[in-house]
Amino acid sequence: MAGKESLARANKAKNDEFYTQLPDIEAELRHYRAQFDGKVVLCNCDDPYESNFFKYFAMNFNHLGLKKLIATSYAGSPIVGEQLPPAKRPAAGSSSRLQGRDHRSA
């Protein structure tokens, strides 16, 4: 949990981005593991490469039995590829209808 000093430093540095901590996510979602089996998870986040929810689901994808993990964001990430390897694009001729295009233009 963010302490008073941490908040004061963030205010001084104008860094007001605070994220839910990974241990907190793990502690809560461990109660719901069975409900994720075969499900699609959508993480609507500012930056999937900084989102601890995305990290949790990516690291536990097989353990949870997820069918698909989707992350959306408004802008590009300044740290793309530094923490998690970038996703591979579908091969040419694959069954993916969108193949990297904006879903609204499909």
Buried (B, 14 or more C-beta within 10 A) or exposed (E): EEEEEEEEEBEEEEEEEEBEEEEEBEEEBEEEEEEBEEEEBEBEBEBBBBBBBBBBBBEBBEEBEBEEBEBEBEEEBEEEEEEBEEEEEEEEEEEEEEEEEEEEEE
